[in-house]
């Protein structure tokens, strides 16, 4: 935002460490300025923005104190609020022949980049550059890569399935990847749990750790039990909170 402001108005955003300076902008101003900076055909209504200076008093030289917001009403025939043009807030200057709409800086950068590449090619006519077929080969993640990504992101089954569906729709995955593969991901750990009178508990803690890929050490974990007259939950918590908790019973 600050870079786009400087490119359009030719002046940087300053005095942000001062209490009297505005620290926010309207959404329309932000969208227009950033759109123009991206190369879109947009323009602000003014060539020079409102210039802020430190107010000297609250009666005759304060932009925020002098307007009366109570006079603001809605409707077609409503008179707009008149904001003062005072030394502490110099009014905007509209675009004119003297202050035209600037060229989008993104287009300028692209032009300079193209011109510099043209000049570089002219100076290096003897240098041959060949793009090989290997440089154009795209990599499509397989099921193993995707499982690692889903595990790192901590996605639930529904969110993981949504992610895979979108990536498959955009043709960004290997053909071997299935959208519904995450629905059965819990089957890998079913053999470590058993059901005894409605209580599901882990009967092979070390095997569960090995399947997950975590080295088990009794001194690094503590057992947390939360129980009531209707429910019971047992979870292993890591002492340093560096690893996720592991449910053992519920």
PEQUIBEL-V233110 format. One record per residue. RES is the residue in one small letter. SS is DSSP state (H for helix, E for strand, C for the rest). PSI is psi in degrees with one decimal (NA if undefined). BURIAL is # if it has 24 or more other C-alpha atoms within 12 Angstrom, else .. Layout:
BEGIN
{{RES/SS/PSI/BURIAL} {RES/SS/PSI/BURIAL}}
END
This chain:
BEGIN
{{x/C/-46.8/.} {x/H/-37.1/.} {x/H/-40.6/.} {x/H/-37.8/#} {x/H/-46.1/#} {x/H/-38.2/.} {x/H/-33.5/#} {x/H/-47.9/#} {x/H/-10.8/#} {x/C/20.9/.} {x/C/144.8/.} {x/C/165.1/.} {x/C/117.7/#} {x/C/176.8/.} {x/C/27.6/.} {x/C/-9.5/.} {x/C/-0.1/.} {x/C/144.1/.} {x/C/-26.2/.} {x/C/-11.7/.} {x/C/141.1/.} {x/C/140.6/.} {x/C/21.0/.} {x/C/167.8/.} {x/C/162.5/.} {x/C/156.3/.} {x/H/-36.4/.} {x/H/-41.1/.} {x/H/-43.8/.} {x/H/-46.1/.} {x/H/-42.6/.} {x/H/-45.4/#} {x/H/-43.4/#} {x/H/-33.8/#} {x/H/-42.4/#} {x/H/-37.7/#} {x/H/-27.4/#} {x/C/-3.7/#} {x/C/4.3/#} {x/C/155.7/.} {x/C/79.7/.} {x/C/163.5/.} {x/C/145.0/#} {x/C/162.7/#} {x/C/-9.1/.} {x/E/150.2/.} {x/E/-29.6/#} {x/E/122.2/#} {x/C/178.0/#} {x/C/122.9/#} {x/E/122.7/#} {x/E/139.5/#} {x/C/163.5/#} {x/C/124.7/.} {x/C/146.5/#} {x/C/-26.9/.} {x/C/171.5/.} {x/C/5.9/.} {x/C/-37.0/.} {x/C/-4.6/.} {x/C/49.3/.} {x/C/114.6/#} {x/H/-33.0/#} {x/H/-22.5/#} {x/H/-27.4/.} {x/H/-41.1/.} {x/C/148.9/.} {x/C/98.4/.} {x/H/-14.7/.} {x/H/-18.6/.} {x/H/-5.3/.} {x/C/123.5/.} {x/C/159.4/.} {x/C/154.9/.} {x/C/161.7/.} {x/C/-36.5/.} {x/C/10.2/.} {x/C/133.5/.} {x/C/132.3/.} {x/C/157.7/.} {x/C/130.7/.} {x/C/116.2/.} {x/C/140.6/.} {x/C/150.1/.} {x/C/94.3/.} {x/E/168.2/#} {x/C/-30.4/.} {x/C/-10.0/#} {x/E/90.6/#} {x/E/131.2/.} {x/C/162.3/.} {x/C/157.0/.} {x/E/120.8/.} {x/E/165.6/.} {x/C/146.3/.} {x/C/-173.5/.} {x/C/-28.3/.} {x/C/-30.7/.} {x/C/78.4/.} {x/C/169.3/.} {x/C/126.9/#} {x/C/156.9/#} {x/C/136.7/.} {x/C/126.6/#} {x/H/-26.2/#} {x/H/-40.9/.} {x/H/-36.7/.} {x/H/-41.8/.} {x/H/-39.8/.} {x/H/-39.4/.} {x/H/-44.5/.} {x/H/-37.7/.} {x/H/-39.0/.} {x/H/-42.7/.} {x/H/-39.6/.} {x/H/-36.9/.} {x/H/-34.2/.} {x/H/-44.9/.} {x/H/-36.3/.} {x/H/-38.4/.} {x/H/-34.3/.} {x/H/-35.5/.} {x/H/-16.9/.} {x/C/54.1/.} {x/C/-26.1/.} {x/C/-8.2/.} {x/C/122.9/.} {x/C/133.3/.} {x/C/120.3/.} {x/C/126.4/.} {x/C/116.6/.} {x/C/165.0/.} {x/H/-29.2/.} {x/H/-29.4/.} {x/H/-20.3/.} {x/H/-4.3/.} {x/C/125.4/.} {x/C/148.8/.} {x/C/129.4/.} {x/C/120.0/.} {x/E/138.2/.} {x/C/-172.2/.} {x/H/-39.2/.} {x/H/-44.4/.} {x/H/-41.2/.} {x/H/-38.4/#} {x/H/-40.1/#} {x/H/-42.7/.} {x/H/-44.6/.} {x/H/-39.6/#} {x/H/-40.2/.} {x/H/-35.1/.} {x/H/-14.2/.} {x/C/39.3/.} {x/C/144.9/.} {x/C/173.6/.} {x/H/-44.7/.} {x/H/-41.8/.} {x/H/-37.0/.} {x/H/-40.4/#} {x/H/-36.7/#} {x/H/-42.0/.} {x/H/-46.6/#} {x/H/-39.1/#} {x/H/-42.8/.} {x/H/-43.3/.} {x/H/-37.3/.} {x/H/-37.1/#} {x/H/-35.0/.} {x/C/5.8/.} {x/C/49.5/.} {x/C/7.5/.} {x/E/159.8/#} {x/C/149.5/.} {x/C/-18.4/.} {x/C/-12.0/.} {x/C/133.5/#} {x/C/141.4/#} {x/H/-36.2/#} {x/H/12.9/.} {x/H/-27.1/#} {x/H/-12.2/#} {x/H/-26.0/.} {x/H/19.7/.} {x/H/-20.0/.} {x/H/-13.5/.} {x/H/-24.3/.} {x/H/-30.6/.} {x/H/1.4/#} {x/H/-32.9/.} {x/H/-15.5/.} {x/H/-2.0/#} {x/E/153.1/.} {x/E/158.2/.} {x/E/119.5/.} {x/E/103.3/.} {x/C/43.7/.} {x/C/-2.0/.} {x/E/118.0/.} {x/E/122.9/.} {x/E/155.9/#} {x/E/124.3/#} {x/C/0.5/.} {x/C/82.1/.} {x/H/-43.5/#} {x/H/-39.3/.} {x/H/-36.8/.} {x/H/-42.3/#} {x/H/-41.2/#} {x/H/-38.3/.} {x/H/-34.7/.} {x/H/-28.5/.} {x/C/26.3/.} {x/C/133.4/.} {x/C/125.1/.} {x/C/130.4/.} {x/C/123.9/.} {x/H/-30.7/.} {x/H/-13.4/.} {x/H/-4.1/.} {x/E/152.9/#} {x/E/148.8/.} {x/E/129.1/.} {x/E/127.6/.} {x/E/128.2/.} {x/E/116.9/.} {x/E/155.4/.} {x/C/-172.9/.} {x/C/-14.6/.} {x/C/-14.3/.} {x/C/161.4/.} {x/E/132.0/.} {x/E/134.3/.} {x/E/127.4/.} {x/E/141.9/.} {x/E/126.1/#} {x/E/137.5/.} {x/E/136.1/.} {x/C/-36.2/.} {x/C/2.0/.} {x/C/26.5/.} {x/C/-15.5/.} {x/C/153.8/.} {x/C/155.7/.} {x/C/150.7/.} {x/E/118.4/#} {x/E/135.4/#} {x/E/-28.3/#} {x/E/148.7/#} {x/C/NA/#}}
END
